[in-house]
Amino acid sequence: MKKLYYSIGEVNKITGIEPHVIRYWETIFPQLKPSKNRSGKRVFTQNDIKTILEIKDLVKNKGYSTSGAKKLLDENNAPAKKSEPITAELERDLKEVRLFLEKMHQKM
């Protein structure tokens, strides 16, 4: 049975991340903001645990630094921006860059 809230010790057992690391990650990642109960102890939701596992994957498995992982998570959680139409000038510049890169690749 899933619980609504988990203690930091339970989160440690579920994720394998030490409590001091979880507390440190709270200071870096705005996505990780557990609530506190009446006695002031952190209580984590399933969503918090999912976030911790996502951070763990980025930092421990994929080799991101915490700042790199933060940037990636910030980008993934940012509202989608409207893309502006590509102008003829931009399209021409992109073609030039592509040709340059293809030439550089051929030289290698």
FENJODA-V215307 format. One line per field, one symbol per residue. psi: psi as a letter, one per 20 degrees, with the letter a starting at -180 (. if undefined). A space follows every 10 residues. Layout:
# FENJODA-V215307
psi = ???
This chain:
# FENJODA-V215307
psi = pqrhqqrhgh hghghjpqhh gghghhigoi innqrqahjj qqpqrhgggg gghggggggh gijqrhhghg gghghhiqqp qpqqqprhgg ggghhggggg hgghhhh.
